[in-house]
Amino acid sequence: MAAAAAAESGTPREEDGLGGEAATPQPQAPTNAPGARLSRLPLARVKALVKADPDVTLAGQEAIFILARAAELFVETIAKDAYCCAQQGKRKTLQRRDLDNAIEAVDEFAFLEGTLD
């Protein structure tokens, strides 16, 4: 009711933000439209990888989705950092040495040192 009164009086509401600007719409999950996917990785493959671990007995669909999304974000992050290394070498094509340089340059990737050897 207060929001309606604020709208009629011309005063900005809290959700409008500073200066009375309209609030930015929150991103919404895609609907069940044909071809709409929440994950780029095939969830069946991710589930198969999870099930291959002998320590895992049960894995729900939400857990599989979260693992797939985390993997996507990880690959995206390391690819962007490796691309920056390629750009420093005035190249557009990623090479193995770009991944090595990204792993060495970013502390978060320290656990990967020596894995590409």
C-alpha positions in Angstrom: 0.0 0.0 0.0 2.9 2.3 0.8 4.4 1.6 -2.6 1.2 2.6 -4.3 1.1 5.8 -2.3 4.7 6.5 -3.2 4.0 5.9 -6.8 1.1 8.3 -6.8 3.0 11.0 -5.0 6.0 10.8 -7.3 8.5 10.0 -4.5 11.0 7.2 -5.2 10.5 3.8 -3.6 13.3 1.9 -2.0 13.4 -0.6 -4.9 13.7 2.2 -7.4 17.3 2.9 -6.2 18.9 6.3 -6.0 17.5 9.2 -7.9 14.2 7.6 -8.6 15.6 5.5 -11.4 13.7 2.3 -12.2 15.3 -0.8 -10.6 17.2 -3.1 -12.9 15.3 -6.3 -13.5 16.7 -9.3 -11.8 17.8 -12.1 -14.2 15.4 -14.9 -14.3 15.9 -18.5 -15.0 15.0 -19.4 -18.6 11.6 -20.9 -19.0 11.1 -24.4 -20.4 11.3 -23.0 -24.0 12.6 -25.5 -26.5 16.3 -25.3 -26.7 16.7 -23.4 -23.4 19.4 -25.0 -21.3 20.6 -24.0 -17.9 23.9 -25.9 -18.3 26.2 -26.1 -21.3 27.7 -29.3 -20.1 25.7 -32.5 -20.5 24.4 -33.4 -17.1 24.4 -37.1 -17.9 28.1 -37.0 -18.4 28.7 -35.0 -15.2 26.6 -37.5 -13.3 28.6 -40.4 -14.8 31.8 -38.7 -13.7 30.4 -38.2 -10.2 29.3 -41.8 -10.0 32.8 -43.0 -11.1 34.0 -41.8 -7.7 33.8 -44.7 -5.3 33.3 -42.4 -2.3 30.1 -41.0 -3.7 27.0 -43.1 -3.0 24.2 -40.7 -3.9 24.1 -37.5 -5.9 20.9 -35.5 -6.4 20.0 -33.6 -9.6 20.7 -30.3 -7.9 24.2 -31.4 -6.9 24.9 -32.5 -10.4 23.7 -29.2 -11.8 25.8 -27.2 -9.3 28.9 -29.3 -10.1 28.3 -28.8 -13.9 27.8 -25.0 -13.4 31.0 -24.8 -11.2 33.0 -26.6 -13.9 31.7 -24.2 -16.6 32.7 -21.2 -14.5 36.1 -22.7 -13.8 36.8 -23.4 -17.5 35.5 -19.9 -18.4 37.8 -18.3 -15.8 41.0 -20.2 -16.7 40.3 -19.7 -20.5 39.9 -15.9 -20.0 43.2 -15.7 -18.0 45.0 -17.9 -20.6 43.6 -15.7 -23.4 45.0 -12.6 -21.6 48.4 -14.4 -21.7 48.0 -15.1 -25.4 47.1 -11.4 -26.0 50.3 -10.3 -24.2 52.1 -12.5 -26.8 50.2 -10.7 -29.5 48.3 -13.9 -30.4 44.6 -14.8 -30.6 45.1 -18.6 -30.5 45.5 -20.2 -27.1 48.5 -22.4 -26.7 49.5 -24.7 -23.9 52.1 -22.2 -22.7 49.3 -19.7 -22.2 47.5 -22.1 -19.8 50.9 -22.7 -18.0 51.4 -18.9 -17.7 47.8 -18.4 -16.4 48.3 -21.2 -13.8 51.6 -19.6 -12.7 50.2 -16.0 -12.6 46.9 -16.6 -10.7 47.2 -17.8 -7.1 43.8 -19.6 -7.3 45.2 -21.9 -9.9 48.2 -23.0 -7.8 46.7 -26.4 -7.3 47.1 -27.0 -11.0 50.8 -26.4 -11.1 52.5 -29.4 -12.7 49.3 -31.0 -14.0 50.1 -30.2 -17.7 53.5 -31.8 -17.6 
